[in-house]
Amino acid sequence: MGRRKSVLIMQGEVTAYRKPVFNALADIYDVTILHSGQPSVGPEDRYREQIFPVKAWGPAFLQDVGFVRRAMKGFDAVVSMFDLRWPAFLLPLFGKCHGRFILYGHRYSGNALADGLRDVLMRRADRVLVYGDEEIGAMTARGIAPSKIVQAPNTIDVRNHADYSADPKSSLLYVGRLQARKRLDLALRIFAGLQGRIDDAIQFDIVGTGEPEDSLRNCALDLGIAHKVHFYGQITDNEILADHFRRAIAYISPGPVGLGALHSFAFGVPVITLREGRHGPEFHNLVDGENALIASDEEAYGKAVLRICTDAALARRLGQKAYRRYADERSLERLIGGFRLAIEGESSGEL
């Protein structure tokens, strides 16, 4: 049996949802995470980490470029998050890289200067790992070689995923950080306006913590629906979360959606959101009328919530397609497969 390849992954910090990815990769490679967050390695983790200081300067995060270059030496492959705000991770592309250099995560911003710089960096990298296929056409049209592009769909590892689309339903659900940009105040106003038009037993469950919690509680009180809106705080127990998803008619997030959409899909729960706003790349998993309802404005959003609360067959059909999207196309195994293709030097063959 030959030597395992060594892989350095450069991130701003190690988030909880990324740890299963790093551990799965560490079952295949010798993995080290270089980051500037809090220590993350516990007794059960199989990756190593190096933590180094960072200084915020406006929108940018600055580190010692020389330190990063030295840290990269000796690795067979380096995977760097593709974020222009972290220049020390990207500047080594303009020098000699001893191992394969892979950029992970790509989205054009619409800023001509920034997007031009992204193109230059992608041309210099050995591979570019992208979350999905939504920008591949634009990348190749701008001169990025198709052989450089590998898909590694961003996802959340839900070990206890299951299709609950046919289970009895009794709630609307939000799971995630409470932030003003999620526009949960709008969701509460819509929910209040639907009273008398939807089943009186339907509740609104909110799982998560954040600064807007007090104002959301007051909003529910002012709207006269406080007895139907339940704040559960942060929940990390997967079995408890599964119970919340099991009884959810839909995942409600008028504002930008991120990995919460895939979390809901993992339990056969469709998403209702607004088309406007800067969604995360996970938004591209949503297909209006297939696994989600995507509204054009607030009035249409209210109609979408009413529709799904009064049409059980629709909710079930959307939920079934949502689960299939997660199970068939957004599993952790799919994500790891993309990393392996990039690290081993092959192209995805999916273009």
C-alpha positions in Angstrom: 0.0 0.0 0.0 1.5 3.3 -1.1 1.9 6.6 0.9 -1.3 8.5 1.4 -1.3 11.9 -0.3 -1.0 15.0 2.0 -3.6 17.7 1.5 -3.7 21.2 3.0 -7.0 23.0 3.1 -7.0 26.7 3.7 -10.1 28.2 5.3 -11.0 31.3 7.2 -12.3 29.2 10.1 -13.6 25.7 10.7 -17.4 25.7 10.9 -19.4 22.8 12.4 -20.9 21.8 9.1 -17.5 21.5 7.4 -16.0 19.1 10.0 -17.7 16.0 8.5 -16.2 16.9 5.2 -12.7 17.2 6.6 -13.0 14.0 8.6 -14.3 12.1 5.5 -11.3 13.4 3.5 -9.0 12.5 6.3 -10.1 8.8 5.9 -8.5 9.0 2.4 -5.7 11.6 2.8 -3.4 13.1 5.4 -5.4 16.3 5.9 -4.3 19.5 7.6 -6.6 22.6 7.9 -4.9 26.0 7.9 -7.3 28.6 9.4 -7.6 31.6 11.6 -10.6 30.6 13.8 -11.0 28.8 17.1 -9.4 25.4 17.7 -11.7 22.8 16.3 -10.0 19.4 16.6 -11.6 17.1 19.2 -10.8 13.5 20.2 -13.0 12.1 17.4 -11.5 14.2 14.6 -9.1 12.7 12.2 -7.6 15.9 10.6 -4.9 18.2 11.9 -5.0 21.9 12.1 -2.7 24.9 12.1 -4.1 28.2 13.4 -2.5 31.5 12.5 -3.4 35.1 13.2 -5.4 37.3 10.9 -6.1 41.1 10.9 -9.3 42.6 9.5 -8.7 45.6 7.2 -11.9 46.9 5.8 -13.6 44.0 4.0 -10.2 42.1 3.7 -8.5 39.7 6.1 -4.8 39.9 6.1 -2.2 37.3 7.1 1.5 36.9 6.7 1.9 35.7 3.1 5.4 34.2 3.9 3.9 32.1 6.6 1.2 30.8 4.2 3.9 30.0 1.6 5.9 28.1 4.1 2.9 26.2 5.4 2.1 25.0 1.9 5.4 23.3 1.4 5.5 19.5 1.3 1.8 19.0 0.5 0.8 17.0 -2.5 -2.3 19.3 -2.9 -3.5 22.6 -1.5 -7.2 23.4 -1.5 -7.8 27.1 -0.9 -11.2 28.8 -0.4 -11.8 31.0 -3.4 -12.4 34.3 -1.6 -10.7 37.5 -2.8 -11.0 39.0 0.8 -8.3 36.5 1.9 -5.4 37.5 -0.5 -2.7 35.5 1.4 -4.4 32.3 0.3 -4.4 33.3 -3.3 -1.1 35.1 -3.8 0.9 31.9 -3.9 -0.6 31.2 -7.3 1.7 33.9 -8.7 4.8 32.0 -7.5 5.9 28.5 -7.7 3.5 26.0 -6.1 5.1 22.7 -5.2 1.9 20.7 -5.1 -1.4 20.8 -7.0 -3.3 24.1 -6.2 -7.1 23.9 -6.1 -9.5 26.7 -5.7 -12.8 25.8 -4.0 -16.0 27.8 -4.3 -16.7 30.2 -7.2 -19.3 32.9 -7.9 -19.0 35.8 -10.3 -20.0 39.0 -8.5 -20.8 41.2 -11.5 -17.9 43.5 -10.6 -15.8 43.6 -13.8 -12.5 44.1 -12.0 -13.1 41.5 -9.4 -14.4 39.0 -11.9 -11.4 39.6 -14.2 -9.1 38.8 -11.2 -11.1 35.7 -10.6 -10.5 34.6 -14.2 -6.7 35.2 -13.8 -6.6 33.1 -10.6 -8.6 30.3 -12.1 -6.3 30.1 -15.2 -3.3 29.8 -12.9 -4.9 27.1 -10.6 -4.6 23.4 -11.4 -8.3 22.8 -10.7 -11.4 24.8 -9.7 -13.9 23.1 -7.5 -17.4 24.6 -8.0 -20.6 24.1 -6.0 -22.7 23.3 -9.0 -23.1 23.7 -12.8 -24.8 27.1 -12.8 -21.7 29.1 -13.7 -19.7 26.6 -15.8 -21.0 28.0 -19.0 -19.9 31.5 -18.1 -16.5 30.3 -16.9 -15.8 28.4 -20.1 -17.0 31.4 -22.2 -14.5 33.6 -20.4 -11.6 31.2 -21.2 -11.5 28.8 -18.3 -10.5 25.4 -19.6 -13.3 22.8 -19.0 -10.7 20.3 -17.9 -9.9 22.6 -14.9 -13.5 22.5 -13.6 -14.7 19.9 -11.1 -18.1 19.9 -9.4 -18.2 19.4 -5.6 -21.7 20.2 -4.5 -21.7 22.1 -1.3 -23.9 20.3 1.2 -24.6 19.6 4.8 -24.0 16.0 6.1 -27.3 14.8 7.6 -26.6 11.2 8.8 -30.2 10.6 9.8 -31.8 11.9 6.6 -35.2 10.4 5.7 -38.1 11.2 3.5 -40.8 12.5 5.8 -42.9 14.1 3.0 -45.8 11.7 3.6 -45.9 12.1 7.4 -48.7 14.1 9.2 -47.9 17.8 9.0 -48.7 20.5 11.6 -46.1 23.4 11.3 -44.2 25.9 9.2 -40.5 25.8 10.1 -37.4 27.9 10.1 -34.0 26.5 11.3 -30.9 28.6 11.3 -29.4 31.8 12.7 -31.9 34.5 13.4 -30.8 37.5 11.2 -32.7 40.5 10.0 -31.9 39.7 6.4 -33.8 36.4 6.7 -37.0 38.6 6.9 -38.8 36.4 9.5 -40.8 39.4 10.5 -42.4 39.2 7.0 -43.0 35.5 7.5 -44.8 36.2 10.8 -47.0 38.9 9.2 -48.0 36.6 6.4 -48.7 33.8 8.9 -50.9 36.1 10.9 -52.8 37.2 7.8 -53.5 33.6 6.9 -55.3 32.9 10.2 -58.8 31.7 9.5 -57.8 30.6 6.0 -55.5 27.7 7.0 -55.9 24.9 9.5 -56.1 26.4 13.0 -53.7 23.6 14.3 -50.8 24.8 12.1 -48.0 26.3 14.2 -44.9 28.3 13.3 -41.7 26.8 14.8 -38.4 28.8 14.9 -35.2 27.0 15.7 -32.1 29.1 16.2 -30.8 32.1 18.1 -29.8 35.6 17.1 -30.1 39.3 17.8 -33.6 39.7 16.2 -35.2 37.2 18.6 -36.7 39.7 21.0 -38.1 41.8 18.2 -39.6 38.7 16.5 -41.2 37.7 19.8 -42.7 41.2 20.1 -43.9 41.0 16.5 -45.7 37.8 17.1 -47.3 39.3 20.3 -48.4 42.4 18.4 -49.9 40.3 15.6 -51.9 38.2 18.1 -50.2 34.9 17.1 -47.7 34.5 20.0 -49.5 31.3 21.1 -48.9 29.8 17.7 -45.2 30.9 17.3 -42.7 28.8 19.2 -39.0 29.7 19.7 -36.9 26.7 20.5 -33.5 28.3 20.6 -30.4 26.6 19.1 -30.7 22.8 18.7 -27.8 20.7 17.6 -29.2 17.2 18.5 -30.0 15.6 15.1 -32.8 13.5 16.4 -34.6 16.4 17.9 -34.1 18.4 14.7 -35.5 15.5 12.7 -38.7 15.7 14.8 -39.1 19.3 13.9 -38.6 18.6 10.2 -40.9 15.5 10.3 -44.0 17.6 11.1 -43.0 20.6 8.9 -45.2 21.4 5.9 -42.5 23.7 4.5 -39.2 25.5 5.4 -39.9 29.2 5.6 -37.3 31.8 4.7 -38.4 34.9 2.8 -34.8 36.2 2.9 -31.7 34.6 1.4 -31.4 30.8 1.8 -28.2 28.9 2.3 -27.5 25.4 3.6 -30.8 25.4 5.6 -32.5 24.6 2.2 -30.5 21.4 1.9 -31.1 20.6 5.6 -34.8 20.7 4.9 -34.5 18.7 1.7 -32.7 16.0 3.7 -36.0 15.4 5.5 -38.4 15.8 2.5 -39.4 19.3 3.4 -39.8 21.9 0.5 -38.7 25.5 0.7 -40.6 28.7 0.3 -38.5 31.8 -0.4 -38.4 35.0 -2.4 -36.5 35.2 -5.6 -34.9 38.6 -4.6 -31.9 38.9 -2.4 -28.4 37.6 -2.4 -28.9 33.9 -1.8 -26.2 31.4 -1.2 -25.1 29.0 -3.9 -27.5 26.5 -2.4 -30.4 28.5 -3.9 -29.6 26.8 -7.2 -30.9 23.6 -5.8 -34.4 25.1 -5.6 -36.7 24.5 -8.6 -39.9 26.4 -8.5 -42.9 24.1 -8.6 -40.7 21.0 -8.3 -39.1 21.0 -4.8 -39.8 24.6 -3.8 -42.1 27.6 -4.3 -40.1 30.7 -5.2 -42.2 33.9 -5.0 -41.6 37.1 -7.0 -42.8 39.5 -4.3 -44.4 39.6 -0.9 -47.9 39.2 -2.1 -46.9 36.1 -4.1 -45.1 34.8 -1.1 -48.2 35.0 1.0 -50.1 33.1 -1.7 -47.4 30.4 -1.9 -47.6 29.8 1.9 -51.4 29.7 1.7 -51.2 27.2 -1.2 -48.9 24.8 0.5 -50.8 24.9 3.7 -54.1 24.0 2.0 -52.9 21.5 -0.6 -51.4 18.5 1.1 -50.9 16.7 -2.2 -48.7 19.6 -3.4 -46.7 19.7 -0.2 -46.1 15.9 -0.4 -45.1 16.0 -4.1 -42.6 18.9 -3.5 -41.2 17.2 -0.4 -40.6 14.0 -2.3 -38.7 15.8 -5.0 -36.8 17.8 -2.4 -35.6 14.6 -0.7 -34.5 13.0 -3.9 -32.4 16.1 -4.7 -30.6 15.7 -1.4 -30.3 11.9 -1.4 -29.3 11.5 -5.1 -27.3 14.6 -5.8 -26.3 16.4 -2.6 -24.9 13.7 -0.3 -21.6 14.0 1.4 -20.3 11.2 -0.8 -20.9 13.5 -3.9 -19.0 16.3 -2.3 -16.0 14.0 -1.4 -16.1 12.6 -4.9 -15.5 16.1 -6.3 -12.6 16.7 -4.0 -11.0 13.4 -5.0 -11.3 14.1 -8.7 -9.6 17.5 -8.2 -6.8 16.1 -5.9 -6.1 13.1 -8.1 -5.8 15.4 -11.2 -8.8 14.2 -13.2 -11.6 16.3 -14.7 -15.2 15.7 -13.7 -16.5 14.6 -17.0 -19.8 16.3 -16.2 -19.5 19.3 -18.4 
